[in-house]
Amino acid sequence: MYRVLTSLAVLVFAAACAQPGGDAKAPANAPAATTPKLGIRPYGDEEVKPDMSRVPPDVAKVFTHIDENIDQHVVNLQKWIQQPSISNSGEGIPESAEMVKGFFDELGCQQTQVYDVGVTEYGSPGNPVVYAKCDEGAPKTLLIYWMYDTMPVTQPDAWQNPPFEARLVEQAPYKKVLIGRGATNSKGPQMAQLNAFRAIKAVHGKLPVNLIVVAEGDEERMDIGLRKFVKDHPELLEGADAMMTFGGQSPSGGGGYGGGSEGCVYVELTTSGTAWGRGPTVSDIHGSNKRGTDSPAWRHIKMLASLVSDDGNTPLIQGF
């Protein structure tokens, strides 16, 4: 988790390390951070750590702050995991939306709102979308996408630890890991990102970029609420220079981040004897008539099989 935090700190600072005002002090009335004693080591198992000789001084200060507050950063994640947010059942969805709004209120964003998106194009109501805008007076604006919903717990007996406890345990090959629904996808990466933003503001008083944040509660339901929100409020997304989701990291230490992953293409293919001119043209007929009448259904199956290679892994559609 630490290494993800530091990677995000570098990412955000890279855009504006030389901006004026970068060393502004944190507000005098900022609440003092509590430091629970969890025994979290900033560098994990001491096998992977940043090469501090290559880190700019402004970023190094942020890394130091993360080191000093690493336990609190883990507690932040535990609290987020402990809040259920299951989009398919609605469990914890309203509370989770308000919790996300609170995250960005705390970060100092001037605009935060939970939007009721109403009934979607699919005929069912969408889950709330959380919007936040943080004006840091910076020349560039970054659009951040989150999803706050998770999959349901369909096999509770398969969990070695309760899915909403966020328990810290030893699990090979690591000395200490956090177990919980959403810890990997996607509450862990999101909280690492937010903790990095908090650290930057605590050290320098402001972020080097403006933020627009959109957090949906329907990622596991084809983004039905997000689709409607974007169509209804395009003006809220104006002014963004770039978009990113959140980062991830491999056990070897390599990290990465995504610009976006949402979007499905649905194609409906209809095979009709009437339209085709072969097979039954007036009504359904018994399958035994295949001996004398062509079958659109079997033609359809053959057509579907021709869309990909024999192993099913390579699209064969020209230009795909």
C-alpha positions in Angstrom: 0.0 0.0 0.0 2.8 2.4 0.8 4.4 2.0 -2.5 1.1 2.8 -4.3 0.8 6.0 -2.2 4.3 7.1 -3.1 3.7 6.4 -6.8 0.6 8.5 -6.8 2.3 11.3 -5.0 5.0 11.4 -7.7 2.3 11.2 -10.4 0.3 14.2 -9.1 3.4 16.3 -8.3 5.1 15.7 -11.6 2.7 18.1 -13.3 3.6 21.1 -11.1 6.6 20.7 -8.8 7.9 24.1 -10.0 4.6 26.0 -9.6 4.7 29.1 -7.3 3.3 28.6 -3.9 4.3 24.9 -3.8 5.8 25.2 -0.3 2.8 27.0 1.3 2.2 25.9 4.8 -0.8 23.8 5.8 -3.6 25.7 7.4 -3.0 26.5 11.1 -6.3 25.1 12.1 -5.8 21.8 10.3 -6.7 18.9 12.7 -3.8 17.0 14.1 -3.5 13.5 12.7 -4.0 10.6 15.1 -1.5 7.8 14.9 -3.0 4.4 15.8 -0.3 1.8 16.6 -0.7 -0.9 14.0 2.9 -1.7 13.5 2.7 -0.9 9.8 6.2 -0.5 8.2 6.4 2.1 5.5 8.5 -0.1 3.2 6.5 -3.3 3.8 8.9 -6.2 3.9 11.9 -3.9 3.1 12.3 -5.4 -0.3 11.0 -2.5 -2.5 11.4 1.1 -1.7 11.7 4.4 -3.7 15.1 5.5 -4.9 15.1 8.7 -2.9 18.2 10.0 -4.8 15.9 10.5 -7.8 13.0 12.0 -5.9 12.5 15.8 -6.1 12.7 17.6 -2.7 9.0 18.6 -2.7 8.0 15.0 -3.3 10.4 13.7 -0.7 8.7 15.8 1.9 5.4 14.2 1.0 7.0 10.7 1.3 8.3 11.6 4.7 4.8 12.6 5.8 3.4 9.3 4.5 6.0 7.4 6.4 5.1 9.3 9.6 1.3 8.7 9.1 1.3 5.3 7.5 -0.8 3.7 10.3 -3.5 6.4 9.9 -3.5 5.8 6.2 -4.3 2.1 6.9 -7.0 3.0 9.3 -8.6 5.2 6.6 -8.7 2.2 4.3 -10.1 0.0 7.1 -13.0 2.4 7.6 -13.7 2.4 3.9 -13.7 -1.4 3.7 -15.9 -1.7 6.7 -18.7 0.3 5.0 -20.7 -2.2 2.8 -21.5 -0.8 -0.7 -23.2 -3.5 -2.7 -24.9 -2.1 -5.8 -26.9 -5.1 -6.7 -28.7 -5.3 -3.4 -28.4 -1.6 -2.4 -26.8 -2.5 0.9 -24.9 0.5 2.2 -25.2 2.5 -1.1 -26.6 5.7 0.3 -24.2 5.7 3.3 -21.3 5.0 1.0 -22.2 7.9 -1.3 -22.3 10.3 1.7 -19.0 8.8 2.9 -17.3 9.6 -0.4 -18.7 13.1 -0.3 -17.2 13.5 3.1 -13.8 12.4 1.8 -13.7 15.3 -0.6 -15.2 17.7 1.9 -12.3 16.9 4.2 -9.9 17.4 1.3 -11.2 20.9 1.0 -13.0 20.7 -2.3 -15.3 23.7 -2.8 -18.1 21.8 -4.5 -19.3 18.4 -3.3 -22.7 16.9 -4.0 -24.5 13.6 -4.1 -26.7 13.4 -7.2 -29.8 11.4 -7.4 -29.7 10.3 -11.0 -33.4 9.1 -11.1 -34.7 6.4 -13.4 -32.2 5.3 -16.0 -32.7 4.3 -19.7 -33.1 0.7 -18.5 -36.2 1.5 -16.5 -34.7 1.1 -13.1 -33.3 3.8 -10.8 -29.6 4.4 -10.7 -27.5 4.6 -7.6 -26.3 8.1 -6.6 -23.3 9.7 -8.3 -20.9 11.7 -6.1 -19.4 14.8 -7.7 -16.6 17.0 -6.3 -14.6 19.9 -7.7 -11.4 21.2 -6.0 -10.1 24.5 -7.4 -6.5 24.8 -6.4 -5.8 27.7 -8.7 -3.7 25.5 -10.9 -3.4 25.7 -14.7 -4.3 22.0 -15.2 -7.4 20.1 -14.1 -7.4 16.3 -13.6 -10.7 14.3 -13.8 -10.7 11.4 -11.4 -13.1 8.5 -11.8 -14.1 6.3 -8.9 -16.7 3.5 -8.3 -17.7 3.1 -4.7 -19.8 -0.1 -5.2 -18.6 -3.6 -4.9 -19.7 -7.1 -5.7 -21.9 -9.0 -3.3 -20.5 -11.6 -0.9 -22.0 -14.7 -2.5 -19.8 -17.3 -0.7 -19.4 -16.1 2.9 -18.1 -19.5 4.0 -15.2 -19.1 1.5 -13.9 -16.1 3.4 -11.1 -16.9 5.8 -11.8 -13.5 7.4 -15.0 -11.5 7.6 -15.4 -9.5 4.3 -16.3 -6.2 6.1 -14.0 -6.3 9.0 -10.8 -5.2 7.2 -8.7 -7.4 9.3 -4.9 -7.2 9.1 -3.4 -10.6 8.9 -0.2 -12.4 7.9 -0.5 -14.1 4.5 2.4 -15.5 2.5 4.3 -14.2 0.8 3.6 -11.0 2.7 4.1 -10.3 6.4 0.9 -8.2 6.7 -2.1 -7.8 4.4 -5.6 -6.3 4.7 -8.5 -8.7 3.9 -11.9 -7.3 2.9 -14.4 -6.9 0.1 -13.1 -4.2 -2.2 -9.6 -4.2 -0.8 -8.1 -4.8 -4.3 -11.0 -3.7 -6.5 -11.3 -0.9 -5.8 -11.4 0.6 -2.4 -7.7 0.0 -1.7 -6.3 1.8 -4.7 -8.9 4.6 -4.2 -7.9 5.2 -0.6 -4.2 5.0 -1.5 -4.9 7.8 -4.0 -6.9 9.9 -1.5 -4.2 9.4 1.2 -1.6 10.7 -1.3 -3.8 13.8 -1.9 -4.2 14.3 1.8 -0.4 14.0 2.3 0.3 16.5 -0.4 -2.1 19.1 1.0 -0.8 18.5 4.6 2.8 19.2 3.5 2.3 21.9 0.8 -1.1 23.3 1.6 -2.5 22.7 -1.9 -2.5 20.3 -4.7 -0.5 21.0 -7.9 -3.6 20.3 -10.1 -7.3 21.1 -9.8 -9.5 18.0 -9.4 -12.9 17.0 -10.7 -14.1 13.8 -9.1 -16.9 11.6 -10.3 -17.7 8.5 -8.2 -20.5 6.1 -9.3 -22.3 3.4 -7.4 -23.3 1.3 -10.4 -20.0 0.0 -11.8 -21.1 -3.6 -11.1 -24.5 -2.8 -12.8 -23.3 -1.7 -16.3 -22.7 1.9 -15.0 -26.4 2.7 -15.5 -26.4 5.7 -13.1 -23.1 7.1 -14.4 -24.5 7.0 -18.0 -27.4 9.1 -17.0 -25.4 11.5 -14.9 -22.9 12.2 -17.7 -25.8 12.8 -20.2 -27.7 15.0 -17.8 -24.7 17.1 -16.5 -22.0 17.4 -19.2 -21.2 20.8 -18.0 -19.8 19.4 -14.8 -17.0 17.6 -16.6 -15.9 20.6 -18.7 -12.4 22.0 -18.2 -10.7 18.7 -17.6 -7.3 18.3 -19.3 -6.8 14.6 -18.5 -8.6 11.7 -16.9 -7.3 8.9 -14.7 -8.8 6.3 -12.4 -6.4 4.9 -9.8 -3.2 3.0 -9.6 -2.1 -0.5 -8.9 1.1 -2.3 -8.1 2.6 -5.7 -8.7 4.4 -7.7 -6.0 7.7 -6.8 -7.8 7.1 -3.1 -7.1 6.1 -2.1 -10.6 3.2 0.3 -10.6 0.7 1.7 -13.1 -2.4 3.7 -13.4 -5.4 3.8 -15.8 -7.0 6.5 -17.8 -10.3 4.6 -17.8 -11.7 1.2 -18.3 -15.5 1.6 -18.6 -17.5 1.0 -21.7 -19.2 -2.1 -23.2 -20.3 -2.6 -26.8 -23.4 -4.6 -27.2 -24.4 -6.0 -30.5 -27.7 -7.8 -31.2 -27.7 -10.2 -34.1 -31.1 -11.5 -35.4 -31.4 -14.5 -37.8 -34.7 -14.7 -39.5 -36.0 -17.1 -42.1 -38.4 -14.5 -43.4 -35.6 -11.9 -43.9 -33.1 -14.5 -45.2 -35.6 -16.1 -47.6 -34.6 -19.6 -46.5 -35.9 -21.7 -43.7 -39.3 -21.2 -42.1 -40.8 -17.9 -43.4 -44.3 -17.8 -41.8 -44.1 -19.5 -38.4 -41.9 -21.7 -36.2 -41.7 -25.3 -37.4 -40.6 -28.6 -35.8 -36.9 -29.3 -35.7 -37.5 -32.6 -37.6 -38.2 -30.5 -40.7 -34.5 -29.6 -40.9 -34.2 -32.5 -43.4 -36.1 -30.4 -45.9 -35.9 -26.8 -44.6 -32.8 -24.8 -43.8 -32.3 -23.7 -40.2 -31.6 -20.0 -39.3 -30.8 -21.1 -35.8 -27.9 -23.4 -36.8 -26.7 -20.8 -39.3 -26.7 -18.3 -36.5 -24.6 -20.5 -34.3 -22.1 -21.0 -37.2 -22.0 -17.3 -37.7 -21.3 -16.6 -34.0 -18.4 -19.2 -34.1 -16.9 -17.4 -37.1 -16.4 -14.1 -35.1 -13.4 -15.5 -33.2 -10.6 -17.9 -33.7 -11.0 -21.6 -32.9 -9.6 -21.1 -29.4 -12.1 -18.2 -28.8 -9.3 -15.6 -28.0 -8.7 -13.7 -31.2 -11.4 -11.6 -32.9 -11.7 -12.3 -36.6 -13.8 -9.3 -37.5 -12.0 -7.1 -40.0 -10.8 -3.9 -38.5 -11.6 -5.0 -34.9 
